[in-house]
């Protein structure tokens, strides 16, 4: 299953980008949406991830955007592994009440940690209330790719992402190895993360190597 990560600016641009896309992540930290626009967007599509990364917006604003998305029908909400406990617990509680699945995401933008470190993160994330754990790490070599993909050898729902050019293989291999989904971008040049493959290219790869994956949700 391919999830298209969208960072379009404004409601009209988001709605236009979603046409024909069955599964997408909305980067609320980049979209510049008012709360009423968030509600309209998430109430009009059945399979969206609400994500609002720290850095651009304050905690109170991020919380309000995610809660609006959850209450309007978001299928998933993404919460950072290192989010403040009070913030995380509120979002988890709101999601549980609304029947919204919870993704706890861990990012390391500098390296891929050792497996024992990543396994510790995964265990802690599920204790936090995750339905799915996302592990996204910068990849420098094939050993890093292998370390990430080996995290999929259990029964837990884990998404692994190798960031950077060297990690692009994980974006194809992970869903073939048990990851619930992988992330793609809109056409080239509109990536939301380093190393993303555009949606059409990724679909074509799956059509060749795994036709079932090309069908999407």
Secondary structure, 3 states (H helix, E strand, C coil): CEEEEECCCCHHHHHHHHCCCCCEEEEHHHHCCCHHHHHHHHHCCCCEEEECCCCCCCHHHHHHHHHHHHHCCCCEEEEECCCCHHHHHHHHHHHHHHCCEEEEEEEECCCCCCHHHHHHHHHHHHHCCCCEEEEEEECCCHHHHHHHHHHHHCCCCEEEEEECHHHHHHHHHHHHCCCCCEEEECCCCCCCCCCCEEHHHHHHHHHHHCHHHHCCC
